[in-house]
Amino acid sequence: MGYKKIFRGETLRLEILDKDGRIDRKNMPEIDRDHMIRMFTLMKQMRAFDEKALNLQRQGRIGTYGSLRGQEAAQAGLAINLSETDDWLVQSFREHGVLMSLGIPMHIIYSYWKGDERGNLGEHGIKCLPPSVPVGSQLLHAVGIGMAMAKRGLPGVAVGFAGDGATSEGDFHEAMNFAGVFKARTLIYIQNNGWAISVPFKKQTAAESLAQRGLAYNVPSIQVDGNDVLAVYEASRKALDHIRSGNGPYLIEAVTFRMGDHTTADDQSRYRTPELVAYWEERDPIQRMRTFLVNEKIISQADEDAISHSVSEAVDGAVRELESMPPPDPMTIFETMYAEKPWHLKEQQTMLKTELESMHGKEVVR
């Protein structure tokens, strides 16, 4: 455990809490009891949210869904260090744990997976771009925002999220180059869950790590055990402090594992062995943190039961709120793409308006 050199003595890897919940006290971060319980609660909430989403999808109540099971520590340990008012989230499509941690209502996140445009709108005080399904393109947006923040002297950080597969795209390298040259206030946060859908990491690159790629662009980088929420907390705290101090960008590679399918349209059993999945189940981030908290007498069984009940009630409430939302206005599909609507969209908008009015026998207000 602790810091280990993983590439020519220049890139470090950090693990603080091992798979059995044993702590490396030498590198234990200065973090109080309430923060540790908060991170554990966030991970439990993410797991409950995820399990409910899978059930909803199988019942036809939401559409295709991308599970985050196994990546809870990689998201909770970072989220607790982010500012709800200053920082920007530039997500891919598996960051719903970070979103709910910072206050995006769970029913809004569910609505995105239901195909509702309202799931894309950041109307909750959080600076957040919509989920980006194209692989890697969002990193350029994160760097652009970070460059603008540096130019304007703003205090926040733009966090660009991606998986390991995105680092095989040219967008990643372009983003890293711009970030390094222009000292963008950007954290490039790679959740390396081992698989670009069905392609394993070893077939994506000959590099020993993704963290070492930051070195070529003179961007400080670290690899962290992404299933160790304490290590993620400490690595992200230091990275964010570096950026907030005006020292330019930072890259974190959180090594974790996607426990389920890539999405509900996938079947991971076709390309992964049961033995590999079992190996990572022994490194479950929630069980690892639970063991530590119980051994250190930070929580009791009664405390955990109360946390489980609370997050379950919150998730059930989110589903009720989701399914009580009025149907979305179909005309909104024309409203959120361009600042100035182009002529062809205006024509399509008029055509749809006319068709809807003929179907419903009344005027559609737009």
N, C-alpha and C positions, 0 to 999 in steps of 0.2 A: 504494500500500500504506500501512500505518500506520493511524492513526485518522482517520476522515472523518465530518463532520457530515452527517446524512441527514434531519433533520427540524427545521427552524426553529432550528438551532444547538443543540439540546438533546439529541438522541439520537445516539450515535456508532456507527460501524461500524469493525470492526477486521479487517485482513488483514495477515499478516506474511510468509507464503510464497506467492508467486504461482504460477500454473498451470505455469510452467516450472521451478519449484524455486529461484527466486531469492529471497533473503532481504532483508527490511527490517531492517537491523542496528540502526537507531535504536530500534526497538520490540521487538527480540529479547528474549524473556524470559530470566531467569536460570535456566537449566535445564542440568543436567549431561548428559554423554554417555550414561550409563546410562539416564536417564529417557527420552531421545530414542529410544534403541534399544528400550526397553520399550514405548513408544507404537507404534513401527513394528511390533514383534512382535505387539502386541495387534491392530492393524489386519489384519495378515496372518492371524492366527488367526481373526478374524471373517470374513474373505473365504473362508477354507478351510471353516469351519463352514457358511457360507451356501451355498457350492457343493455341499457334501455334502448339506445339507438338501434342496435342490432335486432332486438325484438321488434321494434317498430318497422324496420325495413322488411323483415320476414313476414310481417302481417300486412304489408302493402300500405302502411300509413306514412312512410317517407320513402324517398327514392334510394338510389345507390349511395352507399355510405362507406367512408374510409375510417377504419378503426384506429384508435390511438393506444390500444391496450399494449402495455409493455413500455410505453414511452412517457409514462406519467412523471417520473423523476426528472427526465430531461426537460420537461415543460414547467413543472412546479418550482424547481430550484432556480430557474431563470426568472420566472414571472414575479416571484416575491421581491426581486431586486429592481423591477421596472417601475417607472413613474406613470401613474394613470393620466397625468396632465401634460407631461413634457415629451414622452417617448412615442415614437411611431412604430406600429407593428405592420410589417410587410410580409404577409403570410403566404404559404403555399396552400395546402388543403388538409393538413393534418394537425393544425395548431389550435383546435378548438379548446384544448386544455388551457392554453395561455389566455385565450379570449375570455373564458369564463372566470379565470383567476383575476383578471383585471376589471371585471364587472359587466361584460357583455351578457345580457340575460340568456339563460340556457334555451328558452323557447325561441329566441331569435336565431340561435345557432342551429337548432333543429329545423327551423323554417327554411334555412339555406338548403339543407339536405332534402327538403320536401319540394324544392324547385320554386320556392317563393322568393321573388325579387327583394322582398323586405329583409331577407336574411343577409343581403349584401350591404345594407345601409348602416353607417356608423353614426347613429343618432343618440349615443349613450355616453357622450363625454370622453370616449376613447379614440385616440388618433389611430385609425386602423384602415388599411386598404382591404377591398374585398378579397376572398380567397382566389389564388392564382392556380389554375389547373395546368396551363402550359408549363413545362418543366424548365425551371431555371430563370425564366424571364423576369421574375419578381426581384431578383437580386440586383438587377440594373436599376429598378425603381427605388430599392432601398438605398443604393449608393447615391442616386440622384437626390433623394431627400436629404441624406446625410451631407452631401456637398452644399445644398441650399442652407441647411442649418448652420454649417460652419461659416458660410459666407455672411449670413445674417446675424451671427453671434448668438444663436439660440442655445438654450441649455440642454436640450434633449438628445436622445440617441435614436437613430433609425435601425431597427432590428430586422434584418432580412433572413427569413427562414428558408431552408431547403433540405432535401434529402441527399443521400450519397449519389443517387443517379444524376442529380442536377449538376454535380461537379464535373460530369463528363460532357457537359454542354459548353459551347463557346461563350454563352452568356455569363457563366461563372467567371471565366478568365477575364472577360472584358470588365466585369464588375470589380474584380480584384485589382485590376490594373488602374482603373479610374479611382478606386478608393485609396490606393497607395499613393498615387501621384497627387491627388487633390486633398489628401488628409480628411477624407469624409468622416463625419461623425456617425459611423455605421459599424454595427456588430454583425458580421456574417456568422449565422448560427446554423451549423450543419448537423442535423440529426441523422447520423449514420446508423440506420437500422438494418444494415447488412444486405439489403436487397433492393434493386431497382426493378420493381415488380418481381419477375422471376429470374433476374440476372444477379448472381451473387457478387459481393464486393470484389473478390479475387479476380473475376472476369471483367471488371470495370476498369481496373488500373493496376499497374505494376508497382505503384507507390506503396510504401510501408504504411502510410497514414494519409488522411486528407489534410490534417493540420499542417504537415510540412509544405503543402502547396502555398500556404500564405507567405513562406519565407522568400519565395522567388519574387514576390511583389513588395518585399520589405514590410510586411504586415505581421505584427506579433500574433502568435498562434499557440493554441494548446489543445491537446486531446484530453478528454475527461471521460471517466466511466459514467455514461449517461443513465445507468440504472442506480447510481449512488446520488441521492438528492443532496447530500451534504457537499459532495465534491462539485456538483453542478452549481450549487449555491455559491461556493467559494470562488470557483473559476469565473462565473459570470459577474460576481461582485467586483473582482479585480479588473476584468475586461471593461466593464461599464465605467469604473473609476478612471481607467486609462483614457477612455474616449471622452468622458465628461471633463477631464482635465485639459482637453485640447490637444491630445497627443496623437490623434488620427485613429484609423480603424483598428479592428481586432477580429480575429477568427477563432471560433470555438468549434471543435468537432466533438460532439457527444456520441460516444459509441453505445448503442442500445440495440434493441431487437423488436421488430414488429411481430407480436405474438400471433396475430390472426392473418387473415387474407389481406392482400393489398387494398382491395375494396370488396364489397359484397358481390361484385361481378367476377371475382377471382376465386381460385381454389389452390391454396398454398400447398396442399398435400401432394400436388402433382410435381412439385419441384423441391420440396424440403422433406427431410427424413424426420420421423417421429423422435429419433434420438437427438437431433439438433434442437428441436422445439423443447424437448425435456431438459436439455442442458440449460437453456435460457429460462425455463420455468423455475429452476432452482435459484435463479438470480433475479427473481421478481422484485421490482423496486419497492413495492408497497410492503411485502412481507419482510424485506431486508430492513426497512426503516421501522416497521412495527417491532421487530425483535430488539432493535437497539433501544427504542423508547421504553419498552417493557423492562428490559434488563437494567436500564438506567433509572427505573422507577419514575419516569417522566409521565407515563400514562398507565392506567390500570385497565383491566378488562371492562370494567363499567364505563370508563372513559371512552374506550373504543366502541362499545355498544352504542353509546350516546351519539358518537360521531357518525356511525353507520346509519342510525335511525334518522339523524338530521339530514344527511345527504340524500338518503332515499326519499324522504318527504319532499325535499327540494326538487329532486328530479321528477317525481310524480306530479308535483305542482306545475313544473315547466311543461309537461306533456298536456296537462289540462288547459294551460294557458295557450299552448300551441293550437290545440284543437278547438278552442273557443274563438280564435282570431277570425274576423270576418274575411270572406274571400278577397284576394288581392284584386285591385283594379287592373284589368288587362292593358289599359292605356299607359300604364307606367313603364312598359317596356321601351317606350320612346323617350323617356325623360332623363336617363342617367348615363348615357354614353358620351354625348357631346355637350360642350358649353354652348355652342351655337348649332342648332339642329340643321343638318344639310337638307337640300331640297328633296332628295329621294325618300328620306324618312318622313318628311312632312306629307308627301304624297301617300305613303303607306299609312301614316297616322289617320289621314282623312278617309282613306278607304276602309280601315278597320272601324273607325267611328261610325261611318255610314252603315256598315254591315251590322254592327252591334245595335244600332238604333232600329234597323229594320227587323232584327230578331226580337228585340224587347219592346218595340213599339213606343219608345220614349227617347228623349234626347240624352245623349251621353255628354256630360259636362267635361270639356277639355279645351 
